[in-house]
Amino acid sequence: MSTYSDTYSVTDLRHNTSEVLEQAIARGYVYLIKNSKRKAALVDADYLTALLEAYEDYMDTLEFDKAIKEKGKISLSDYKKKFNE
């Protein structure tokens, strides 16, 4: 097994899939290495969903702020501060 508690080799994944999955769920993610280099991360599905939603919200805010600035209005973050939302 790995020397780092959040890093597993591809062989570890192949031979101890359940353990690697359990650790990914418990920690939120684990890294997979091949030839002594990080190649990928195995991420808990709920954690990935939360990351994707946060990213989409962030991108929506940027797009909204850009549209508002083009029209000469205040940004969403300033609006929220002003009206405590």
C-alpha positions in Angstrom: 0.0 0.0 0.0 0.9 3.7 -0.2 3.3 5.6 2.0 0.9 8.5 2.0 -2.6 8.1 3.4 -4.2 9.9 0.5 -2.2 8.3 -2.3 -2.7 4.9 -3.9 -1.0 3.2 -6.9 -3.0 1.8 -9.8 -2.0 -1.6 -8.5 -3.6 -0.7 -5.1 -6.8 0.3 -7.0 -6.8 -3.0 -9.0 -6.2 -5.3 -6.0 -7.9 -3.3 -3.2 -10.7 -1.4 -5.0 -13.1 -1.4 -2.0 -10.5 0.0 0.4 -9.4 2.7 -2.0 -13.1 3.7 -2.6 -13.8 3.8 1.1 -10.8 6.1 1.6 -11.9 8.4 -1.2 -15.4 8.6 0.3 -14.0 9.2 3.8 -11.5 11.8 2.8 -13.4 13.3 -0.1 -10.6 12.3 -2.6 -7.5 10.2 -3.0 -4.7 10.5 -5.5 -3.8 7.7 -7.9 -0.2 7.3 -9.0 1.5 5.5 -11.8 5.2 5.3 -12.3 5.7 7.3 -9.1 3.8 10.3 -10.5 0.3 11.5 -9.7 -1.9 10.8 -12.6 -5.5 11.2 -11.4 -7.7 11.7 -8.4 -10.6 9.6 -7.3 -13.2 11.9 -5.8 -16.3 11.2 -3.7 -19.4 11.7 -5.9 -21.1 14.1 -3.4 -17.9 16.2 -3.2 -17.6 16.4 -6.9 -21.3 17.5 -7.2 -20.7 20.2 -4.6 -17.6 21.4 -6.5 -19.4 21.5 -9.8 -22.3 23.4 -8.3 -20.0 25.9 -6.7 -18.1 26.4 -9.9 -21.4 26.9 -11.9 -22.5 29.4 -9.3 -19.2 31.2 -9.5 -19.4 31.3 -13.4 -23.0 32.5 -13.2 -21.9 35.4 -10.9 -19.1 36.4 -13.2 -21.4 36.4 -16.2 -24.1 38.4 -14.3 -21.5 40.9 -13.1 -20.2 41.3 -16.7 -23.7 41.9 -18.0 -24.5 44.4 -15.3 -21.3 46.4 -15.8 -22.1 46.6 -19.5 -25.4 48.2 -18.6 -23.9 50.4 -15.9 -25.6 48.7 -13.0 -24.1 47.3 -9.7 -22.6 43.9 -9.4 -24.4 40.9 -7.8 -22.0 40.8 -4.9 -22.5 44.6 -4.3 -26.3 44.1 -4.6 -26.2 41.3 -2.0 -24.1 43.5 0.4 -26.5 46.4 -0.1 -29.6 44.3 0.6 -28.1 41.7 3.0 -28.9 38.7 0.9 
